[in-house]
Structure formats: structure tokens, C-alpha cells
Amino acid sequence: MKQRTLQREASIMGKSLHTGQEVTLTIKPAPEDTGIVFRRIDLFGKPEVRPVVDMVSDLVRNTTVSSDHVKLHTIEHVLSAFSGMGVDNAIVEMDASEPPIVDGSARPFVNLIRQAEPVTQNKERACFELKTPVTITDGNRSIIALPHDGLRITCTSSDDRGIHTQHLTLDIDPEVYEAQIAAARTFTIYEDIEELLKKGLIQGGSLDSAIVIKGDKIISREPLRFKDEFVRHKILDIIGDITLAGIAVKAHIIAVRTGHALNAKLSASIRQQWLEATDPKAKRKKNPESEGTKPIHVGPVTSAIDIRQILNLIPHRYPFVLIDRVTEVVSENELVAIKNVTINEPYFQGHYPGNPVMPGVLQLEAMSQAAGLLMLRLTSHENRVCYFMSADKVKFRKAITPGDQVQIRAKLVKIRGAKIGIAECTCSVGDEIVSSAEIMFGVFDAGKGE
């Protein structure tokens, strides 16, 4: 079977489920072997991410992937639509971190793909046929993949009370997906809503974008689209999540009360089996089953952060970006950054004419920006800003002048509720500390300040 892409671009607008942001999503054609690539056009440099399971960073009620400092939230419905409709290569541009939830199903994205018109490319589609069974279990939840010539999904969906138990088996192809899977909407238990809101989730949720189950009653804007809509949506999510294996898969997947966490672990096992089949020297990873139900955090530890990534994390822009590069992330609580001081710095025009000296307050700001980077890396940084609050134990020992390279070291020593941070910071030139301070700063929603 040949690879497929899109004939033209198409766009859709709407509100994101968890962040509540208004977002425009545009799908565009892509060359062979591109895969499904997300492009964040709201971030500096328009960074691109091709999601795979190694990037998974959160699996609470959605699938979130992170690459460097670029995050993509709740992408499973988009991935499911592309996979279900047999589209291998496309660019997905977004001006926010999360696609629009629209009606809570994949049907709007299927309609978008239809509008963009899938077309066949010249190169054959790569597909991995599972070699050995994979079993992932967690109490009364499980997901199993068996060798099979095609993609078949058998799924059982049930709540803890067994009131809404549903079961379905389907052989997946574009026609079946569009007719029987794509329109199934996401759902939640009424009692879970308050806790999700406390976690900062479902900020854009409504009865237009989800089904709410309250006891034996169904609450939604429109009647159920299928008598067994819940299990169909579970299958929709499985199709989206297993694309994170990075290869089209032939298997019979049998799922009982599965969710994004188990789906991701299955994807990790399939990906490892595929890598070992294509490269026998590939190192075998620990069996995901033994890792319980914790979210998968597999991505590499970042040892340096360049200016593009810094600009994606902090809101500062010229002339107030006072960090050029993070040269070392010592630990999750400590980093080392540099600021190259040149005669072109605008403040040297008046501080002081004929005797240029970097103002002490800007040294404090550079330390604060470095500490803020640490805090934002530890917490969800989407639409969050660090504000300088106070400085204690401030000392200036030597002037910083044009030509100096300032090494800024920041170490978080206290965090209060992921909102207030205290960091011990120093600025050094060569081996000599030229200034130091204990910085307190707060993390707030963008635009809210203190």
C-alpha cells in the first residue's frame, strides 16, 4: 500500500478542552516519510515535533508529548483521525499547545482531512506486523496485542459500578473508522469534574464537547450517536495513542478498561519490538508492565538550552532578554547560564558615558530569569510567567564591563505550591563571583501578575 498525504491545506478553529484557549489548527501536505508533524507557529522559530512515545510527559485525561520545551496537549483525536483515515504524511500547524476539542470526537478532523483531500504518494507505506504478544496489566485493567494480519481492536469499556459496560470488536480501515469510530465523543463521570477543574483541566469543556455520565443517566447536548458510544471512543483513543509507536501496526489489540497510560505503555512495547526487529542491536528497555501506572517520562535530560528554547519559555524580548544560553542543567533544581556583554547593550549609552558598567539591577534581573527558567521547567509553563518579587542578601563585588562573559548560576532552594520559588544565584566573570543574591519570584498566569 502506498503512502498518502493531502492535496491542499485546510483549517479549523475552536476552543481547547483543557487550557480553554482559542486555537486555529491547519493541516498541510507533506513529503513522503514525513509522518504527522506538529508545528507550533505561536512559538519562536515555529518548532516542529513528530510525536513518539518517548516524548510522552503526561497521561492524565489526555496524551501530552514534550520535545525540548515544546508541549503538545490532547493530540490523540488528531492522531487518531490521520491514522484511521490512512494519511501518513501531514503538517499540523497550531497557534496554541492544544488542538480545538470541537465536539469531543475525531469527526471534525476527519471532515477536515476530507476537505484537504487525501492523495496517494509514490513510496510504499512501512508497516510493522507484531512478532510476539504484548501484555500490559494494571489491576482489573489490561491491554494485549497479538500478531494479526491487519488492525483489529476488541475493547471492553466499563465504569467501577459496571452500569455502562460496553463491548465491541472492529477491523479498522478508513471506511470503518469514518462510519463507526470517528463520531464517538469523549465522556467523563460527573463526580470527576470538580477534581479535574482543581487540577486546571477541562477549562474549555462543555456539554457541547463531551458526554457526562451521572449515575445511570447520560447528560449531553445531543442524544448518543451510538448505543455503545463509550467503547467506540475508547477505540478511537487507542488508534490515536498507538500511532506513538512511530510505525503503522498490524495487530489484534484486546483492551479491557484501558486508558491513555496503558495505551502508551503498549505503544512503548510495540516500538521497542519494532526497533529490535529492524536493528537487532537495539537495547531492550525495561518491560513497561513493571512500571505500574505512572505516566511515562522517557525523554532525554536536557543538558543545554539554546536561545530559541529560552524564548519559548520566557516572555522577555529585546532589549530585556538577559540570558543568551543555558550551558548546563546540573539537576532539576540547578542550572548554569551565560550572558555575553557587548558595547552594543542599549543601557551603556547612559550607564555611564565613557565608563560603561552593567547596572546591578540588570544583574539581578539576569539571575531572576535564570531562576525562572528552572521553575518553569519544573511546572507547566504554558501561558505562565515568572515575576520578580524580592531580593535578599544582595552583594555586588566587581563591575561588569563590555567584553565580559557573565556566568549565571541559579539553584532553587525552596518551592511553595508550584507558585513561589526562592533561588540562590550568583554572577561570575571567569572564576570570580561579581554579584550574588537570594531571589524570590512568583509564577502566575500570563496577564494576571501579582
Secondary structure by P-SEA (a helix, b strand, c coil): cbbbbbccccbbbbbbccccccbbbbbbbbcccccbbbbccccccccccccccccccccccbbbbbccccccccaaaaaaaaaaacccbbbbbbcccccccccccaaaaaaaaaaabbbbccbbbbbbcccbbbbbbccccbbbbcccccbbbbbbbbcccccccccccccccaaaaacccccbbbbbbccaaaaaaaaccccccccccbbbbccccccccccccccaaaaaaaaaaaaaaacccccccccbbbbccccaaaaaaaaaaaaaaaaaaaccccccccccccccccccccccccccccaaaaaaccccccccccccccccccccccbbbbbbbccccccccccccccccccaaaaaaaaaaaaaaaaaaacccccbbbbbcccccccccccccccbbbbbbbbbcccccccbbbbbbbbbcccccccccbbbbbbccccccc
